[in-house]
Amino acid sequence: MAYDMTQDPKPAADIIRLEERARDYDRMERALDWLADRWQDHPSLDQAADAVGLSPFHFQRVFTRWAGVSPKTFVGAIAHAEARRSLEQGASVLDAAFDAGLSGPSRLHDLFIAHEAVTPGDARRRGEGLSLRWGFAPTPFGRGLFVVAPRGLAGLGFADEGQEDAAFADMHRRFPAAEWIRDDDAARAIALQAFCGEGGPLPVVLIGSPFHVQVWKALLRIPTGQTATYADVAAWAGKPKAFQAAGAAVGANPVSLLIPCHRVIARDGRLTGYHWGLARKAAMLGMEAVARAS
């Protein structure tokens, strides 16, 4: 998984761009959190800038550099995505094949799912006999925590500044019996593969109970730039009445973004909570909606 940036200038340039976008996300996180609560009101540029203590000019410049579009366009894209919720698409969505939908602004390439649905007894062992490499690398949504199993990516989380230990502890609790090996080179290689298209398609390993894996696979039915409700996901997982259990499975998703739990919203259109922060959920939905609209 390791790579040597001195051998090829392209990975070096790509990782620098990811680091720049990660820094810009950190600057904009407070604004995104504010917008996540108010996107339905279509706030003005002056309101958003004032909420985070920046001048409209500076706020517009940094936000546009990170997102590629203005704050107004970004918020409008989220609203447009909500208006096109998958439930409103009828049978064309319900009957669709799984759509990884990962060709958005981050240039995420094809996603292959190598799922490992285990027995309840195996699930209780939580990673016993598994060797996991983990490390941090920059992403467009801040610092990413990557967990790599022998067959592919098994975990992707995010860490705000100063929260790296807490992010790792959260991920470690999911597979406490595994052997954990720190490998930031492996994390950077996976980040380049996921966000810059380096190295071809990215395999993702889903390690969980059969029901959790079924829910995580159902999340892949939600196309880029669209959203669905917890009831939709429960129906796609074959348990239409178990929307609360489906919600718990969505929250337990270890591979954020790539398995798009951020596309699940409340029935009334609220973005609701997100394990890695509501600001990131708004950021992911907005970026995907902008890409789909363009």
Secondary structure as a PSIPRED ss2 file (coil, helix, strand):
# PSIPRED VFORMAT (PSIPRED V4.0)

   1 M C   1.000  0.000  0.000
   2 A C   1.000  0.000  0.000
   3 Y C   1.000  0.000  0.000
   4 D C   1.000  0.000  0.000
   5 M H   0.000  1.000  0.000
   6 T H   0.000  1.000  0.000
   7 Q H   0.000  1.000  0.000
   8 D C   1.000  0.000  0.000
   9 P H   0.000  1.000  0.000
  10 K H   0.000  1.000  0.000
  11 P H   0.000  1.000  0.000
  12 A H   0.000  1.000  0.000
  13 A H   0.000  1.000  0.000
  14 D H   0.000  1.000  0.000
  15 I H   0.000  1.000  0.000
  16 I H   0.000  1.000  0.000
  17 R H   0.000  1.000  0.000
  18 L H   0.000  1.000  0.000
  19 E H   0.000  1.000  0.000
  20 E H   0.000  1.000  0.000
  21 R H   0.000  1.000  0.000
  22 A H   0.000  1.000  0.000
  23 R H   0.000  1.000  0.000
  24 D H   0.000  1.000  0.000
  25 Y H   0.000  1.000  0.000
  26 D H   0.000  1.000  0.000
  27 R H   0.000  1.000  0.000
  28 M H   0.000  1.000  0.000
  29 E H   0.000  1.000  0.000
  30 R H   0.000  1.000  0.000
  31 A H   0.000  1.000  0.000
  32 L H   0.000  1.000  0.000
  33 D H   0.000  1.000  0.000
  34 W H   0.000  1.000  0.000
  35 L H   0.000  1.000  0.000
  36 A H   0.000  1.000  0.000
  37 D H   0.000  1.000  0.000
  38 R H   0.000  1.000  0.000
  39 W H   0.000  1.000  0.000
  40 Q H   0.000  1.000  0.000
  41 D H   0.000  1.000  0.000
  42 H C   1.000  0.000  0.000
  43 P C   1.000  0.000  0.000
  44 S C   1.000  0.000  0.000
  45 L H   0.000  1.000  0.000
  46 D H   0.000  1.000  0.000
  47 Q H   0.000  1.000  0.000
  48 A H   0.000  1.000  0.000
  49 A H   0.000  1.000  0.000
  50 D H   0.000  1.000  0.000
  51 A H   0.000  1.000  0.000
  52 V C   1.000  0.000  0.000
  53 G C   1.000  0.000  0.000
  54 L C   1.000  0.000  0.000
  55 S C   1.000  0.000  0.000
  56 P H   0.000  1.000  0.000
  57 F H   0.000  1.000  0.000
  58 H H   0.000  1.000  0.000
  59 F H   0.000  1.000  0.000
  60 Q H   0.000  1.000  0.000
  61 R H   0.000  1.000  0.000
  62 V H   0.000  1.000  0.000
  63 F H   0.000  1.000  0.000
  64 T H   0.000  1.000  0.000
  65 R H   0.000  1.000  0.000
  66 W H   0.000  1.000  0.000
  67 A H   0.000  1.000  0.000
  68 G C   1.000  0.000  0.000
  69 V C   1.000  0.000  0.000
  70 S C   1.000  0.000  0.000
  71 P H   0.000  1.000  0.000
  72 K H   0.000  1.000  0.000
  73 T H   0.000  1.000  0.000
  74 F H   0.000  1.000  0.000
  75 V H   0.000  1.000  0.000
  76 G H   0.000  1.000  0.000
  77 A H   0.000  1.000  0.000
  78 I H   0.000  1.000  0.000
  79 A H   0.000  1.000  0.000
  80 H H   0.000  1.000  0.000
  81 A H   0.000  1.000  0.000
  82 E H   0.000  1.000  0.000
  83 A H   0.000  1.000  0.000
  84 R C   1.000  0.000  0.000
  85 R C   1.000  0.000  0.000
  86 S H   0.000  1.000  0.000
  87 L H   0.000  1.000  0.000
  88 E H   0.000  1.000  0.000
  89 Q H   0.000  1.000  0.000
  90 G C   1.000  0.000  0.000
  91 A H   0.000  1.000  0.000
  92 S H   0.000  1.000  0.000
  93 V H   0.000  1.000  0.000
  94 L H   0.000  1.000  0.000
  95 D C   1.000  0.000  0.000
  96 A C   1.000  0.000  0.000
  97 A C   1.000  0.000  0.000
  98 F C   1.000  0.000  0.000
  99 D C   1.000  0.000  0.000
 100 A C   1.000  0.000  0.000
 101 G C   1.000  0.000  0.000
 102 L C   1.000  0.000  0.000
 103 S C   1.000  0.000  0.000
 104 G C   1.000  0.000  0.000
 105 P C   1.000  0.000  0.000
 106 S C   1.000  0.000  0.000
 107 R C   1.000  0.000  0.000
 108 L C   1.000  0.000  0.000
 109 H C   1.000  0.000  0.000
 110 D C   1.000  0.000  0.000
 111 L E   0.000  0.000  1.000
 112 F E   0.000  0.000  1.000
 113 I E   0.000  0.000  1.000
 114 A C   1.000  0.000  0.000
 115 H C   1.000  0.000  0.000
 116 E E   0.000  0.000  1.000
 117 A E   0.000  0.000  1.000
 118 V C   1.000  0.000  0.000
 119 T C   1.000  0.000  0.000
 120 P H   0.000  1.000  0.000
 121 G H   0.000  1.000  0.000
 122 D H   0.000  1.000  0.000
 123 A H   0.000  1.000  0.000
 124 R H   0.000  1.000  0.000
 125 R H   0.000  1.000  0.000
 126 R C   1.000  0.000  0.000
 127 G C   1.000  0.000  0.000
 128 E C   1.000  0.000  0.000
 129 G C   1.000  0.000  0.000
 130 L C   1.000  0.000  0.000
 131 S E   0.000  0.000  1.000
 132 L E   0.000  0.000  1.000
 133 R E   0.000  0.000  1.000
 134 W E   0.000  0.000  1.000
 135 G E   0.000  0.000  1.000
 136 F E   0.000  0.000  1.000
 137 A E   0.000  0.000  1.000
 138 P E   0.000  0.000  1.000
 139 T E   0.000  0.000  1.000
 140 P C   1.000  0.000  0.000
 141 F C   1.000  0.000  0.000
 142 G E   0.000  0.000  1.000
 143 R E   0.000  0.000  1.000
 144 G E   0.000  0.000  1.000
 145 L E   0.000  0.000  1.000
 146 F E   0.000  0.000  1.000
 147 V E   0.000  0.000  1.000
 148 V E   0.000  0.000  1.000
 149 A E   0.000  0.000  1.000
 150 P C   1.000  0.000  0.000
 151 R C   1.000  0.000  0.000
 152 G E   0.000  0.000  1.000
 153 L E   0.000  0.000  1.000
 154 A E   0.000  0.000  1.000
 155 G E   0.000  0.000  1.000
 156 L E   0.000  0.000  1.000
 157 G E   0.000  0.000  1.000
 158 F E   0.000  0.000  1.000
 159 A E   0.000  0.000  1.000
 160 D C   1.000  0.000  0.000
 161 E C   1.000  0.000  0.000
 162 G C   1.000  0.000  0.000
 163 Q C   1.000  0.000  0.000
 164 E H   0.000  1.000  0.000
 165 D H   0.000  1.000  0.000
 166 A H   0.000  1.000  0.000
 167 A H   0.000  1.000  0.000
 168 F H   0.000  1.000  0.000
 169 A H   0.000  1.000  0.000
 170 D H   0.000  1.000  0.000
 171 M H   0.000  1.000  0.000
 172 H H   0.000  1.000  0.000
 173 R H   0.000  1.000  0.000
 174 R H   0.000  1.000  0.000
 175 F C   1.000  0.000  0.000
 176 P C   1.000  0.000  0.000
 177 A C   1.000  0.000  0.000
 178 A C   1.000  0.000  0.000
 179 E E   0.000  0.000  1.000
 180 W E   0.000  0.000  1.000
 181 I E   0.000  0.000  1.000
 182 R E   0.000  0.000  1.000
 183 D C   1.000  0.000  0.000
 184 D H   0.000  1.000  0.000
 185 D H   0.000  1.000  0.000
 186 A H   0.000  1.000  0.000
 187 A H   0.000  1.000  0.000
 188 R H   0.000  1.000  0.000
 189 A H   0.000  1.000  0.000
 190 I H   0.000  1.000  0.000
 191 A H   0.000  1.000  0.000
 192 L H   0.000  1.000  0.000
 193 Q H   0.000  1.000  0.000
 194 A H   0.000  1.000  0.000
 195 F H   0.000  1.000  0.000
 196 C H   0.000  1.000  0.000
 197 G C   1.000  0.000  0.000
 198 E C   1.000  0.000  0.000
 199 G C   1.000  0.000  0.000
 200 G C   1.000  0.000  0.000
 201 P C   1.000  0.000  0.000
 202 L E   0.000  0.000  1.000
 203 P E   0.000  0.000  1.000
 204 V E   0.000  0.000  1.000
 205 V C   1.000  0.000  0.000
 206 L C   1.000  0.000  0.000
 207 I E   0.000  0.000  1.000
 208 G E   0.000  0.000  1.000
 209 S C   1.000  0.000  0.000
 210 P H   0.000  1.000  0.000
 211 F H   0.000  1.000  0.000
 212 H H   0.000  1.000  0.000
 213 V H   0.000  1.000  0.000
 214 Q H   0.000  1.000  0.000
 215 V H   0.000  1.000  0.000
 216 W H   0.000  1.000  0.000
 217 K H   0.000  1.000  0.000
 218 A H   0.000  1.000  0.000
 219 L H   0.000  1.000  0.000
 220 L C   1.000  0.000  0.000
 221 R C   1.000  0.000  0.000
 222 I C   1.000  0.000  0.000
 223 P C   1.000  0.000  0.000
 224 T C   1.000  0.000  0.000
 225 G C   1.000  0.000  0.000
 226 Q C   1.000  0.000  0.000
 227 T C   1.000  0.000  0.000
 228 A E   0.000  0.000  1.000
 229 T E   0.000  0.000  1.000
 230 Y H   0.000  1.000  0.000
 231 A H   0.000  1.000  0.000
 232 D H   0.000  1.000  0.000
 233 V H   0.000  1.000  0.000
 234 A H   0.000  1.000  0.000
 235 A H   0.000  1.000  0.000
 236 W H   0.000  1.000  0.000
 237 A C   1.000  0.000  0.000
 238 G C   1.000  0.000  0.000
 239 K C   1.000  0.000  0.000
 240 P C   1.000  0.000  0.000
 241 K C   1.000  0.000  0.000
 242 A C   1.000  0.000  0.000
 243 F H   0.000  1.000  0.000
 244 Q H   0.000  1.000  0.000
 245 A H   0.000  1.000  0.000
 246 A H   0.000  1.000  0.000
 247 G H   0.000  1.000  0.000
 248 A H   0.000  1.000  0.000
 249 A H   0.000  1.000  0.000
 250 V H   0.000  1.000  0.000
 251 G H   0.000  1.000  0.000
 252 A C   1.000  0.000  0.000
 253 N C   1.000  0.000  0.000
 254 P C   1.000  0.000  0.000
 255 V E   0.000  0.000  1.000
 256 S C   1.000  0.000  0.000
 257 L C   1.000  0.000  0.000
 258 L C   1.000  0.000  0.000
 259 I C   1.000  0.000  0.000
 260 P C   1.000  0.000  0.000
 261 C H   0.000  1.000  0.000
 262 H H   0.000  1.000  0.000
 263 R H   0.000  1.000  0.000
 264 V E   0.000  0.000  1.000
 265 I E   0.000  0.000  1.000
 266 A C   1.000  0.000  0.000
 267 R C   1.000  0.000  0.000
 268 D C   1.000  0.000  0.000
 269 G C   1.000  0.000  0.000
 270 R C   1.000  0.000  0.000
 271 L C   1.000  0.000  0.000
 272 T C   1.000  0.000  0.000
 273 G C   1.000  0.000  0.000
 274 Y C   1.000  0.000  0.000
 275 H C   1.000  0.000  0.000
 276 W C   1.000  0.000  0.000
 277 G C   1.000  0.000  0.000
 278 L H   0.000  1.000  0.000
 279 A H   0.000  1.000  0.000
 280 R H   0.000  1.000  0.000
 281 K H   0.000  1.000  0.000
 282 A H   0.000  1.000  0.000
 283 A H   0.000  1.000  0.000
 284 M H   0.000  1.000  0.000
 285 L H   0.000  1.000  0.000
 286 G H   0.000  1.000  0.000
 287 M H   0.000  1.000  0.000
 288 E H   0.000  1.000  0.000
 289 A H   0.000  1.000  0.000
 290 V H   0.000  1.000  0.000
 291 A H   0.000  1.000  0.000
 292 R H   0.000  1.000  0.000
 293 A H   0.000  1.000  0.000
 294 S C   1.000  0.000  0.000
